[in-house]
Amino acid sequence: MFPVKQPWLCKALGCYDCCVRCLGAVPYASLAATLLCYAGVALFCICGHQALGQTETLVETHFARNIQDYVVLASFIKYFQYVIYGLASFFFLYGILLLAEGFYTTSAVKQKFGEFRSTQCGRCLSLTFIIVTYILAIIWLGVFAFSAIPVYFFYNMADTCYTINILSETTTSLNQHAWVCMDARQYGLLPWSAMPGKVCGMTLASICKTKEFFVTYDLYVAAFAGAGVTLLALFLYVVATTYNYAVLRFLGRKAMRC
């Protein structure tokens, strides 16, 4: 009985060892960073693209009467929407490259002196990815800060509308809240020559109750969150690639000594 079952048992153990070996070569940190990066970039690009279109409509309808007053903003929105397409494509390809680099370095670490031992070219490539990812993380930090500006604007607008509603419930005079305004020119959205450039009183409160305002606000919040998730993924990439590179350098020196 035992001789018959022994080949099957050995085969099963061989598959088990193979699976354990394959799972041990998976770069879990790089894989997690890739998933976070894709999720964050998708959230930032999709929500940001839609929010920019809604913003142009909102400004055109309520904050500017002449098209020349918001032509700069409209041009910026148009070009930045094209930039979003490029960002999505770039991060998709770069995430694949970083994940492949993670698989390479993890295999080189697991196989210390075997067939997959790291080379000088491989270590230089890993160092290049570290530098590029670090620079990209610094640049994306600026994008993350920039994406907070529209969130800040819409938050102040919602808070101003809440103040107007409180005043309208507690006072009977319209003059008490007619001077409570939201000026888009103060946030750099419109030039100072734009007319009217601001919305005041109950008109502002009525804008805050529209579906377009709530959708645009939520989209900017989602885009801001996506930028934060992408920034977290980039820093996780930097940590993972730096650790793998340091281990490769250590194993390389150890192998030369042997």
DODOBA-51246 format. One record per residue (C-alpha): residue number from 0; chain; x negated, y, z negated. Coordinates in pm, 1 decimal. Layout:
BEGIN
+-----+-------+----------+----------+----------+
!  nr ! kette !       c1 !       c2 !       c3 !
+-----+-------+----------+----------+----------+
! NUM !     A !        X !        Y !        Z !
...
+-----+-------+----------+----------+----------+
//
This chain:
BEGIN
+-----+-------+----------+----------+----------+
!  nr ! kette !       c1 !       c2 !       c3 !
+-----+-------+----------+----------+----------+
!   0 !     A !      0.0 !      0.0 !      0.0 !
!   1 !     A !   -268.4 !    250.9 !    -95.4 !
!   2 !     A !   -477.4 !    213.9 !    222.3 !
!   3 !     A !   -166.0 !    293.2 !    426.7 !
!   4 !     A !    -83.5 !    611.2 !    234.9 !
!   5 !     A !   -439.5 !    733.0 !    200.5 !
!   6 !     A !   -474.9 !    888.0 !    550.3 !
!   7 !     A !   -148.3 !   1077.6 !    504.2 !
!   8 !     A !   -260.9 !   1195.0 !    161.1 !
!   9 !     A !   -596.0 !   1311.1 !    293.4 !
!  10 !     A !   -424.8 !   1487.5 !    579.5 !
!  11 !     A !   -188.6 !   1660.3 !    337.8 !
!  12 !     A !   -475.2 !   1767.6 !    117.3 !
!  13 !     A !   -659.2 !   1892.5 !    424.9 !
!  14 !     A !   -362.3 !   2108.0 !    526.5 !
!  15 !     A !   -333.3 !   2235.5 !    171.5 !
!  16 !     A !   -700.7 !   2333.8 !    161.8 !
!  17 !     A !   -665.9 !   2499.1 !    500.2 !
!  18 !     A !   -366.0 !   2700.9 !    383.7 !
!  19 !     A !   -545.7 !   2806.0 !     66.5 !
!  20 !     A !   -848.2 !   2906.5 !    271.0 !
!  21 !     A !   -633.7 !   3107.9 !    511.7 !
!  22 !     A !   -443.7 !   3282.1 !    231.1 !
!  23 !     A !   -772.3 !   3365.4 !     64.0 !
!  24 !     A !   -891.7 !   3540.2 !    379.9 !
!  25 !     A !   -587.3 !   3770.7 !    398.8 !
!  26 !     A !   -677.9 !   4135.5 !    319.0 !
!  27 !     A !   -383.9 !   4204.7 !     90.5 !
!  28 !     A !   -489.5 !   4563.3 !     14.6 !
!  29 !     A !   -522.0 !   4648.4 !    384.5 !
!  30 !     A !   -196.0 !   4467.0 !    460.3 !
!  31 !     A !    -10.9 !   4662.1 !    190.6 !
!  32 !     A !   -167.4 !   4987.7 !    313.5 !
!  33 !     A !    -61.5 !   4907.1 !    671.4 !
!  34 !     A !    299.0 !   4842.5 !    569.4 !
!  35 !     A !    305.2 !   5163.0 !    363.3 !
!  36 !     A !    148.2 !   5358.0 !    648.1 !
!  37 !     A !    400.7 !   5234.5 !    903.6 !
!  38 !     A !    693.2 !   5299.5 !    670.0 !
!  39 !     A !    568.4 !   5647.9 !    576.2 !
!  40 !     A !    489.1 !   5753.9 !    933.2 !
!  41 !     A !    823.1 !   5623.7 !   1060.3 !
!  42 !     A !   1007.5 !   5812.9 !    786.2 !
!  43 !     A !    808.8 !   6131.5 !    845.9 !
!  44 !     A !    837.0 !   6125.3 !   1225.5 !
!  45 !     A !   1202.6 !   6026.2 !   1259.6 !
!  46 !     A !   1337.7 !   6249.2 !    982.0 !
!  47 !     A !   1103.7 !   6536.0 !   1066.2 !
!  48 !     A !   1205.5 !   6529.7 !   1432.3 !
!  49 !     A !   1574.5 !   6542.2 !   1347.7 !
!  50 !     A !   1528.4 !   6804.2 !   1074.6 !
!  51 !     A !   1342.5 !   7039.9 !   1309.1 !
!  52 !     A !   1626.4 !   7025.9 !   1560.7 !
!  53 !     A !   1883.1 !   7096.4 !   1288.5 !
!  54 !     A !   1672.0 !   7387.8 !   1160.4 !
!  55 !     A !   1665.7 !   7554.8 !   1501.1 !
!  56 !     A !   2046.3 !   7533.9 !   1517.6 !
!  57 !     A !   2082.1 !   7667.3 !   1162.9 !
!  58 !     A !   1852.8 !   7965.5 !   1224.7 !
!  59 !     A !   2010.0 !   8043.2 !   1561.1 !
!  60 !     A !   2360.9 !   8037.4 !   1415.5 !
!  61 !     A !   2317.6 !   8226.2 !   1089.0 !
!  62 !     A !   1980.9 !   8403.8 !   1056.5 !
!  63 !     A !   1906.8 !   8553.8 !   1398.9 !
!  64 !     A !   2125.6 !   8724.9 !   1656.5 !
!  65 !     A !   1865.7 !   8783.0 !   1926.9 !
!  66 !     A !   1686.9 !   8491.1 !   2089.2 !
!  67 !     A !   1363.4 !   8690.5 !   2089.3 !
!  68 !     A !   1366.2 !   8687.6 !   1709.7 !
!  69 !     A !   1325.5 !   8312.0 !   1682.6 !
!  70 !     A !   1151.4 !   8230.8 !   2010.5 !
!  71 !     A !    825.7 !   8165.4 !   1822.2 !
!  72 !     A !   1000.9 !   7930.8 !   1580.6 !
!  73 !     A !   1174.5 !   7751.6 !   1867.3 !
!  74 !     A !    843.3 !   7706.0 !   2052.0 !
!  75 !     A !    676.8 !   7574.3 !   1736.6 !
!  76 !     A !    959.2 !   7325.3 !   1680.6 !
!  77 !     A !    940.5 !   7208.7 !   2041.3 !
!  78 !     A !    563.5 !   7152.4 !   2039.3 !
!  79 !     A !    561.4 !   6994.6 !   1694.2 !
!  80 !     A !    822.2 !   6743.9 !   1807.3 !
!  81 !     A !    579.4 !   6636.7 !   2079.8 !
!  82 !     A !    305.3 !   6616.1 !   1818.2 !
!  83 !     A !    527.7 !   6381.5 !   1619.0 !
!  84 !     A !    538.9 !   6142.4 !   1914.8 !
!  85 !     A !    159.8 !   6145.5 !   1928.7 !
!  86 !     A !    130.1 !   6090.2 !   1553.1 !
!  87 !     A !    355.6 !   5785.7 !   1568.2 !
!  88 !     A !    151.5 !   5628.8 !   1849.1 !
!  89 !     A !   -182.4 !   5710.9 !   1687.8 !
!  90 !     A !    -97.3 !   5568.6 !   1347.1 !
!  91 !     A !     49.3 !   5255.2 !   1504.4 !
!  92 !     A !   -277.5 !   5181.1 !   1685.1 !
!  93 !     A !   -500.9 !   5294.9 !   1400.1 !
!  94 !     A !   -310.9 !   5078.7 !   1151.7 !
!  95 !     A !   -373.5 !   4774.0 !   1370.6 !
!  96 !     A !   -745.4 !   4856.2 !   1388.6 !
!  97 !     A !   -773.3 !   4900.6 !   1012.3 !
!  98 !     A !   -586.7 !   4577.4 !    948.5 !
!  99 !     A !   -817.6 !   4393.0 !   1189.9 !
! 100 !     A !  -1118.5 !   4547.3 !   1016.1 !
! 101 !     A !   -976.9 !   4429.5 !    683.5 !
! 102 !     A !   -948.4 !   4073.5 !    815.1 !
! 103 !     A !  -1306.2 !   4089.5 !    943.0 !
! 104 !     A !  -1457.1 !   4218.1 !    619.6 !
! 105 !     A !  -1254.1 !   3979.7 !    404.5 !
! 106 !     A !  -1366.4 !   3681.7 !    615.2 !
! 107 !     A !  -1725.4 !   3800.5 !    593.1 !
! 108 !     A !  -1700.8 !   3828.1 !    216.1 !
! 109 !     A !  -1540.4 !   3485.4 !    176.3 !
! 110 !     A !  -1797.7 !   3317.1 !    402.8 !
! 111 !     A !  -2114.1 !   3439.5 !    235.2 !
! 112 !     A !  -2374.1 !   3247.4 !    430.5 !
! 113 !     A !  -2163.0 !   3070.6 !    690.2 !
! 114 !     A !  -2071.5 !   3135.3 !   1047.0 !
! 115 !     A !  -1881.9 !   3456.1 !    971.6 !
! 116 !     A !  -2164.9 !   3632.8 !    794.1 !
! 117 !     A !  -2155.5 !   4008.1 !    851.8 !
! 118 !     A !  -2391.8 !   4176.1 !   1097.1 !
! 119 !     A !  -2551.4 !   4518.9 !   1103.6 !
! 120 !     A !  -2307.5 !   4626.1 !   1376.4 !
! 121 !     A !  -2013.2 !   4507.9 !   1167.3 !
! 122 !     A !  -2130.7 !   4704.7 !    866.2 !
! 123 !     A !  -2177.3 !   5017.4 !   1078.6 !
! 124 !     A !  -1826.0 !   4972.1 !   1215.1 !
! 125 !     A !  -1687.2 !   4940.1 !    861.5 !
! 126 !     A !  -1872.3 !   5256.0 !    757.4 !
! 127 !     A !  -1727.9 !   5439.7 !   1057.8 !
! 128 !     A !  -1374.9 !   5339.0 !    957.5 !
! 129 !     A !  -1439.1 !   5464.9 !    603.8 !
! 130 !     A !  -1553.4 !   5806.4 !    725.5 !
! 131 !     A !  -1273.3 !   5844.9 !    981.9 !
! 132 !     A !  -1005.3 !   5734.6 !    734.3 !
! 133 !     A !  -1139.0 !   5970.4 !    468.2 !
! 134 !     A !  -1131.6 !   6266.2 !    710.4 !
! 135 !     A !   -783.5 !   6163.6 !    822.8 !
! 136 !     A !   -666.1 !   6151.4 !    460.6 !
! 137 !     A !   -795.5 !   6506.1 !    401.8 !
! 138 !     A !   -616.5 !   6630.9 !    713.7 !
! 139 !     A !   -297.4 !   6452.3 !    615.2 !
! 140 !     A !   -316.2 !   6614.8 !    273.7 !
! 141 !     A !   -262.4 !   6945.9 !    455.0 !
! 142 !     A !     32.3 !   6795.0 !    646.1 !
! 143 !     A !    178.2 !   6677.7 !    316.3 !
! 144 !     A !    148.3 !   7028.1 !    169.5 !
! 145 !     A !    291.3 !   7184.4 !    486.9 !
! 146 !     A !    594.4 !   6952.8 !    478.6 !
! 147 !     A !    679.0 !   7085.7 !    132.2 !
! 148 !     A !    753.6 !   7435.8 !    270.5 !
! 149 !     A !   1093.3 !   7357.5 !    429.1 !
! 150 !     A !   1188.3 !   7149.9 !    124.6 !
! 151 !     A !   1108.5 !   7450.7 !    -94.6 !
! 152 !     A !   1311.7 !   7679.2 !    131.7 !
! 153 !     A !   1621.1 !   7458.7 !    132.2 !
! 154 !     A !   1591.2 !   7395.7 !   -240.6 !
! 155 !     A !   1590.2 !   7771.0 !   -308.3 !
! 156 !     A !   1878.9 !   7814.0 !    -68.4 !
! 157 !     A !   2084.4 !   7549.3 !   -248.5 !
! 158 !     A !   1994.9 !   7701.1 !   -584.4 !
! 159 !     A !   2098.3 !   8047.5 !   -461.5 !
! 160 !     A !   2429.5 !   7908.6 !   -342.2 !
! 161 !     A !   2483.3 !   7751.4 !   -682.1 !
! 162 !     A !   2423.1 !   8091.8 !   -843.6 !
! 163 !     A !   2674.3 !   8254.4 !   -610.9 !
! 164 !     A !   2936.5 !   7992.9 !   -692.3 !
! 165 !     A !   2883.4 !   8047.3 !  -1066.0 !
! 166 !     A !   2917.5 !   8423.9 !  -1023.6 !
! 167 !     A !   3231.0 !   8385.6 !   -813.3 !
! 168 !     A !   3392.3 !   8174.6 !  -1087.0 !
! 169 !     A !   3296.5 !   8400.5 !  -1377.6 !
! 170 !     A !   3348.9 !   8744.8 !  -1218.3 !
! 171 !     A !   3625.1 !   8897.1 !  -1010.3 !
! 172 !     A !   3418.1 !   9167.0 !   -841.2 !
! 173 !     A !   3269.6 !   9076.8 !   -504.4 !
! 174 !     A !   2984.3 !   9321.5 !   -560.8 !
! 175 !     A !   2841.8 !   9095.1 !   -832.5 !
! 176 !     A !   2724.6 !   8835.4 !   -581.6 !
! 177 !     A !   2723.0 !   9026.6 !   -251.4 !
! 178 !     A !   2357.7 !   9117.9 !   -305.0 !
! 179 !     A !   2245.3 !   8762.0 !   -374.1 !
! 180 !     A !   2072.9 !   8672.6 !    -47.2 !
! 181 !     A !   1848.0 !   8417.6 !    120.1 !
! 182 !     A !   1589.7 !   8581.5 !    346.5 !
! 183 !     A !   1425.8 !   8350.1 !    601.8 !
! 184 !     A !   1166.6 !   8618.2 !    682.4 !
! 185 !     A !   1008.1 !   8582.2 !    339.2 !
! 186 !     A !    915.3 !   8222.0 !    417.6 !
! 187 !     A !    760.2 !   8300.2 !    755.5 !
! 188 !     A !   1040.5 !   8136.1 !    952.6 !
! 189 !     A !   1128.0 !   8461.0 !   1127.0 !
! 190 !     A !    939.3 !   8785.7 !   1196.1 !
! 191 !     A !   1017.5 !   9087.5 !    978.3 !
! 192 !     A !   1183.0 !   9257.8 !   1275.4 !
! 193 !     A !   1446.7 !   8982.1 !   1303.4 !
! 194 !     A !   1805.5 !   9086.4 !   1244.0 !
! 195 !     A !   1975.5 !   9010.2 !   1018.3 !
! 196 !     A !   1709.6 !   8767.6 !    896.1 !
! 197 !     A !   1904.1 !   8699.2 !    579.1 !
! 198 !     A !   2242.5 !   8574.2 !    466.1 !
! 199 !     A !   2413.8 !   8699.1 !    152.5 !
! 200 !     A !   2707.2 !   8642.6 !    -76.8 !
! 201 !     A !   2990.8 !   8409.8 !      2.3 !
! 202 !     A !   2867.9 !   8371.1 !    360.3 !
! 203 !     A !   2558.2 !   8201.5 !    224.1 !
! 204 !     A !   2769.2 !   7988.1 !     -8.4 !
! 205 !     A !   2983.9 !   7873.8 !    282.9 !
! 206 !     A !   2672.8 !   7771.2 !    478.1 !
! 207 !     A !   2555.4 !   7557.5 !    189.5 !
! 208 !     A !   2884.4 !   7369.2 !    198.1 !
! 209 !     A !   2847.0 !   7265.8 !    562.1 !
! 210 !     A !   2744.4 !   6917.7 !    665.9 !
! 211 !     A !   2456.1 !   7054.7 !    875.1 !
! 212 !     A !   2291.6 !   7208.0 !    568.3 !
! 213 !     A !   2310.2 !   6890.7 !    359.6 !
! 214 !     A !   2187.3 !   6671.0 !    645.3 !
! 215 !     A !   1893.7 !   6901.4 !    720.8 !
! 216 !     A !   1800.8 !   6925.2 !    352.2 !
! 217 !     A !   1807.9 !   6547.5 !    309.7 !
! 218 !     A !   1605.1 !   6495.7 !    627.1 !
! 219 !     A !   1331.0 !   6730.4 !    506.8 !
! 220 !     A !   1319.6 !   6556.4 !    170.1 !
! 221 !     A !   1287.4 !   6220.3 !    345.8 !
! 222 !     A !   1013.2 !   6355.2 !    574.6 !
! 223 !     A !    827.5 !   6493.0 !    272.4 !
! 224 !     A !    853.6 !   6153.9 !    100.8 !
! 225 !     A !    728.9 !   5983.2 !    417.4 !
! 226 !     A !    427.5 !   6213.6 !    428.8 !
! 227 !     A !    351.9 !   6124.8 !     66.3 !
! 228 !     A !    376.3 !   5750.4 !    135.7 !
! 229 !     A !    143.7 !   5789.5 !    435.5 !
! 230 !     A !   -106.8 !   5980.6 !    224.1 !
! 231 !     A !    -95.3 !   5703.9 !    -38.2 !
! 232 !     A !   -156.4 !   5444.6 !    233.2 !
! 233 !     A !   -458.2 !   5635.0 !    366.6 !
! 234 !     A !   -617.6 !   5657.3 !     22.4 !
! 235 !     A !   -549.1 !   5286.6 !    -26.2 !
! 236 !     A !   -723.1 !   5223.9 !    306.5 !
! 237 !     A !  -1022.7 !   5424.5 !    187.8 !
! 238 !     A !  -1046.2 !   5227.9 !   -137.8 !
! 239 !     A !  -1010.2 !   4889.2 !     33.8 !
! 240 !     A !  -1259.8 !   4959.9 !    312.6 !
! 241 !     A !  -1511.0 !   5112.8 !     71.9 !
! 242 !     A !  -1494.1 !   4810.1 !   -156.5 !
! 243 !     A !  -1532.0 !   4565.7 !    132.5 !
! 244 !     A !  -1823.9 !   4762.6 !    274.8 !
! 245 !     A !  -1999.2 !   4768.2 !    -62.9 !
! 246 !     A !  -1957.9 !   4390.8 !    -98.1 !
! 247 !     A !  -2087.6 !   4337.4 !    255.3 !
! 248 !     A !  -2396.4 !   4543.1 !    179.5 !
! 249 !     A !  -2458.0 !   4346.5 !   -136.9 !
! 250 !     A !  -2414.9 !   4008.8 !     33.6 !
! 251 !     A !  -2629.3 !   4121.2 !    323.9 !
! 252 !     A !  -2921.0 !   4204.1 !     96.1 !
! 253 !     A !  -2870.9 !   3880.3 !    -95.6 !
! 254 !     A !  -2875.2 !   3680.1 !    226.0 !
! 255 !     A !  -3198.5 !   3847.5 !    340.0 !
! 256 !     A !  -3365.4 !   3757.5 !     13.1 !
! 257 !     A !  -3259.7 !   3393.7 !     49.1 !
+-----+-------+----------+----------+----------+
//
